[in-house]
Structure formats: C-alpha cells, structure tokens
Amino acid sequence: MPPNPLRRNCLRQALCAGACLLSGPLANAGAIDKLHQFLDSTRTVRADFSQTVVARNGRQGQLSSGVMIISRPGKFRWQIDKPYAQLLVGDGEKIWIYDPDLRQVTVRKAGPALGGTPAALLAGDSRIEKDFSLRETGERDGLEWVEAVPRTTDSGFEKVSLGFAGDELRAMILLDSLGQTSSLVFARIERNPQLAPSLFRFTPPPNTDVLGE
C-alpha cells in the first residue's frame, strides 16, 4: 500500500512536536520565564492533544487527536488515535515511527532527529537557548505567547510559538520550512506523573517492515 500523504505529514509534524507540552508555576512571570521554570522543575508530562495542519495555500487538513507523554531528558511517546492510528516513541537513543496500517516502522537516531527541532523544547535538557532564540510576542486569543526560532538552519522549522494561559501551556503553533502551519491545543495536562518505563520502549510487531537505522 503506498504511503498516504496526509498520514506522512501527521507523522512528520508529530515528531517535531512530538513535541512541546509545557507549563510553569510563575503565573505573573513572562512567557519566557515560565518556559525556563518548566524546564527547571518538570521531568514528566502527560496530556491529550488535538492538532490541525494548514498548507501554505490555506487548505486545512484533517483534525488529529491523541495522547502525548514525556520523560525528560530524551524520552517521549506521541500517540495519534484519530483519524489514523500512529505512534512515535523516543527511548533516549532511537526514535521509532510506527504506522500500523502500513505495518511499517521507521527508526532514527535520537540525537540528529531531535537536534534543534521543537522536540528539543519538550524532551531535551534545560539549556533551551543553546538551540533556540526566544522572544515574547505578547497576548493573542487570550494567551500569552513566546516564540522559539531554531538556531540551526536544518531543523525543518521556521519557528515555534507557545501560548500560556496563566501558568500552563495551552497551545502551540509550528511553522515549517514548507510553509505549513500546525496548530496544537492541549487538555487534561498532568505534570510530573509517575510513568511506566515500558511507555518509552518499542518492539516492532511481527510482520512489520523496519526502515532506517
């Protein structure tokens, strides 16, 4: 079965998003301070998400939804339940991108795959400004926003914007190098929950094609 372009796009967006569910305890601080505070105090995160992708020409794709689970540094699980089942698992060394409908999994090294991408905001270490240039962009749609621009030119993304409501991150907007915009909204956020190590391990099911490294 040939790859579905929409499904592939969701997988690529999910990897980079894999990636950024953030919250911070400083309700009266600026968005950058809240981001730093999160990185200093949060080790695990679980949240539901919904995501839409808008192409450069303004055409809107399907809504996808699922669950994101993070264990910093370096481990994450991004599970898309609708409209197509997809799974990304980062175990700290490798990233597994699994498409059950195609019975196919792609494997990447965690370092190059994370690098200066938005996933580094989520599962990386606390030195965020090593990989991103940060600036506050004020209030919009009832949220306070901070913009993160990758310092490298090969991350695949132009910028990532994170929107805070009080001391919690509620939304994220990703603009990629192809002009596509991914908008994510987070709900049922849990900060520092106890997580089973098995959530961040992946074994390809029988009769699955394994591509990559």
N, C-alpha and C positions, 0 to 999 in steps of 0.2 A: 504494500500500500504506500503510495507516495506521501511525503510529509505534507500536512495541512499547514498553509502559510500562517493562518491565524493562530494555530496551536504553537508553531515555532516562535511566533512573535511573543506569545504569552510566556513561553519558556525563557526566552532571552530577557524579557522585562522582569520576570520573576527572579532570575539570577541576580540581577543588579538591584534588584530590590530585595531580592532576596530578601530587599532589602532594606527599610530603616524605621523600625518602630521605637520611638524614643519618648522618654518622659523625664521630667526633672522636678525636684521639690521646691524650687525657688519661685513661688507664684508671682512675686513682684520684680523678679530679675528680668533682664533682656533675654531674647531668644537664644543668643549665643551662650550666655551664662547658663541657661537651662540645659543646653546641649552638653556643655562641659560637665555640669553637675551630674547629668545622667551617666556619662562615660566614667566618672569617678566612683559612682555609687551603685551602678546596676550591673549585675552579672548574668541574669537570665530574664527573658521576656516571653510572654505568650499573648497573642492577640488574634482576633478574627479580622479579616480584611476583605474589602471589595475594590476592584480595580477596573478602570476603563482606559482604553488606548485610543487616541485620536491621531490620525495620519496627518502629514504635512498639508494635504489638501482639505483638511477639515472633516473628513469622513470618520465617523465614530465606529469603533469595533464593538464586539460583544462585551457585556459585563462578566467579569470572572470574580470568583469569591473562594475563600478558603481560610486556612489557619497558618500563622507564622509562629515559629518557636526559635528562640535564640539562646545560645550559651556562649558568652564571651570569655576568652577570645577565640574566634575562629570557627565555632560550630553553629550550624543553623539548620532548620527544616522548614521549607516553604511548600505547603501542600495546597494545591488548587483542586477544589472539589467540583466546581461548576464553571463553564458548561462542559469542559473536558477534564478528566482526571489527569493530573500531572504532579510530579514530585521532584523537589530538589533537596538534596541532603549534603551538607558540608560537615565532614568529620574532623576537620582541622588539618588534614593532609591532602584530601581529594574532595572534589565536588561531583556528585552523581546527579545527572539529569535524566529522569526516568519518564517515559511515555508508555503507559500500559496498553493503550490501544494499538500502538505500533510494535509493542513488545521490543522496545529498544531503549538502551541506556547509553548516555554519553558521559565519559569520565574526563575530568580536567584536574590539573594540579591546583591546589587551593591558592598558592601564592600568586601566580600570574592571573588567575581568574578573579581574585579579589582585588589585589593591587590598589589602584586609585579609583575604583568604582564605588558606587553608592553602598555596596555591601560592606565596604570597609568602615562606613559610618556605624553600621549595625553590629558586625561580628568582629571588627578589628580592635586594636588596643586603644588606649586613651589619647594617643598623640594624633588627634584628628587633623590638626593644622599642618602636619607633615605631608598629608596627601590632598588636603582641600584648603582653598582660600574661602574664608567665611565673611559674610556681611549680613546685617539685619536689614530687612526690606519693609518694615512697618506692618500695619494691620490691614487685613483684607478678608472679607467674608467672615468676619467675627473671629479671625485667628491672627496670631502674631507670628510673623514668618522670618526664617533665617535661610539664606541662600548659600549653598556649598558648591564651589566650582573646582573640579579636579585640577591639580597642578600638572598632571601628565596629559599629553595630547592623544594617547591611545586607549583611554578608558572607555570610549564609545558613547560618552555622555557629555553634553554641554554644561549642564548644571542640575542640581537637585535642590528643591525648596521644601522646607519642613514647616508645617503650621501647628502652633501650640494654642491650646485653649487652657488658660490658667497654667498649671504646671504639667500638663500632659500633651503629648503629641497626638493630634487627631487626623492629620492629613499629610500627604507627601505628593509632590509633583516632580516628575522626571522628564527632562527634555533631552532626547538622544541625538546623536550626530546625524541621523537620517531625518530629523525634523519631527519625529513622532513624540507625542506627549502622553505620558502615563500618569493618571491620577489615582491615588490610593486613599481610602478612608479606613481608619482603624476603629474597632469596637471591642468591648469586653477585654480591656487591657489588664494583664496581670504582670506585676513587676516583682522580680526575684522569686518566682515559684520554684518548688522542687521539681526537677525534671529527671526522668529516667535516662541513663546513658544510652539505652537502646534507640532512643529517638534520633540520635545522630550517627547511627550506623546503617549501612545499606548493603544488602547482599542481592545481586541480580537474581530474579526468579528463574526457574528452569525455562529453557527455550527462549531466552531473551538475547538479542544481539547486543554485544558490548562494543562500543566505538570509542576511539580516542586512546588515552594513555593508560 
